[in-house]
């Protein structure tokens, strides 16, 4: 094999490799569905009015955000919801902050009667995010909060 053919083959292979790597970099630039900055705030009801549970999270995906399902459950219950369970729970309200991101908020009014019956101690919030392209992301413990004993 002549040196000229060998050099041409190496240059051709390098050029193809560069195109392949460049294509891979572009393909991997797509963002994966993510749930970030999740927080929960529980306010106990008082004599002057109902309490509340508010959960907020930023959800993002390169295709956009379709929605976020939310459920709160007491740690003492050992419930551990699954992704399949989450398809049948309430939805948060999601407001777009960009083409790829939404701020999702779930608000629940808590009466004195409900608070009296609720398990005391640590509670978890599980979420199921859905992107516009159909991708889903299940987070079993997206946030925690406590109900005073």
C-alpha positions in Angstrom: 0.0 0.0 0.0 1.4 3.4 -1.0 1.9 6.1 1.6 -0.4 8.4 -0.4 -3.4 5.9 -0.2 -2.7 5.4 3.5 -2.6 9.2 4.2 -5.8 9.7 2.2 -7.5 6.9 4.1 -6.5 8.4 7.5 -7.6 11.9 6.5 -11.0 10.5 5.2 -11.5 8.5 8.4 -10.7 11.6 10.5 -13.1 13.7 8.5 -15.9 11.2 8.9 -15.1 10.8 12.6 -15.4 14.5 13.1 -18.7 14.7 11.3 -20.0 11.7 13.4 -18.8 13.3 16.7 -20.3 16.6 15.7 -23.6 14.9 14.9 -23.4 13.2 18.3 -22.8 16.5 20.1 -25.8 18.0 18.4 -28.0 15.0 19.3 -26.9 15.0 22.9 -27.6 18.7 23.3 -31.3 17.8 23.7 -32.4 18.3 27.3 -33.9 15.5 29.3 -37.1 16.0 31.1 -36.3 17.5 34.5 -38.0 18.5 37.7 -36.0 21.1 39.6 -36.2 23.6 42.4 -39.1 21.7 44.0 -40.4 23.0 47.3 -43.4 22.4 49.6 -45.0 24.6 52.2 -47.6 23.5 54.6 -49.6 26.1 56.6 -51.9 24.7 59.3 -55.4 26.0 59.5 -56.2 28.5 62.3 -59.3 29.9 63.9 -59.4 32.6 61.3 -59.3 30.3 58.3 -58.2 27.3 56.3 -54.7 26.2 55.9 -52.9 25.2 52.8 -50.3 23.0 51.1 -48.4 24.6 48.2 -46.0 22.7 46.0 -43.9 24.4 43.4 -41.4 23.1 40.9 -39.7 24.1 37.6 -40.2 21.5 34.9 -38.2 21.6 31.6 -37.8 19.6 28.4 -36.6 20.5 25.0 -40.1 19.7 23.6 -41.9 21.8 26.2 -43.9 20.8 29.2 -47.4 19.2 29.0 -48.1 18.9 32.7 -47.3 17.7 36.2 -49.2 15.3 38.4 -48.8 15.7 42.2 -49.7 13.6 45.3 -48.8 14.2 49.0 -48.5 11.2 51.3 -47.4 10.6 54.9 -44.1 8.8 55.4 -45.7 6.7 58.2 -48.1 5.2 55.6 -45.3 3.4 53.7 -47.4 4.2 50.6 -44.6 4.7 48.0 -46.6 5.7 44.9 -45.5 4.3 41.6 -45.4 6.0 38.2 -48.5 4.1 37.2 -50.3 5.4 40.3 -49.5 9.0 39.4 -51.5 8.9 36.2 -54.7 9.1 38.3 -53.9 12.0 40.7 -54.5 15.7 40.6 -52.5 18.0 38.3 -50.6 21.1 39.1 -51.1 24.3 37.2 -48.2 25.0 34.9 -47.3 28.4 33.5 -44.7 28.6 30.7 -41.6 30.6 31.5 -39.9 29.8 28.2 -40.4 27.4 25.2 -38.8 24.6 27.3 -39.6 25.4 30.9 -42.7 25.8 33.0 -43.3 26.8 36.7 -45.8 24.3 38.1 -47.8 25.0 41.3 -50.1 22.7 43.1 -52.3 24.3 45.8 -54.5 22.5 48.2 -56.9 24.1 50.8 -56.7 22.3 54.2 -59.6 22.6 56.6 -59.4 22.1 60.4 -61.2 18.8 60.1 -58.8 17.5 57.4 -55.8 18.7 59.4 -57.1 16.9 62.6 -57.4 13.6 60.6 -54.0 13.9 58.8 -51.1 11.8 60.0 -48.6 13.9 61.9 -44.9 14.0 61.0 -43.1 13.9 57.7 -44.9 13.9 54.4 -43.5 13.4 50.9 -44.6 14.7 47.6 -44.4 12.5 44.5 -44.6 13.9 41.0 -45.0 12.7 37.4 -43.9 15.3 34.8 -45.0 14.9 31.2 -43.3 16.6 28.2 -45.0 17.7 25.0 -43.3 14.8 23.2 -44.8 12.3 25.6 -41.7 11.6 27.7 -42.3 11.2 31.4 -40.2 11.7 34.6 -41.3 10.2 37.9 -39.8 11.6 41.1 -40.9 9.6 44.1 -39.8 12.1 46.7 -39.7 15.5 45.0 -40.2 17.4 48.3 -41.0 16.9 52.0 -42.9 18.8 54.6 -44.0 18.3 58.2 -47.3 18.4 59.9 -46.7 19.3 63.5 -47.4 16.6 66.1 
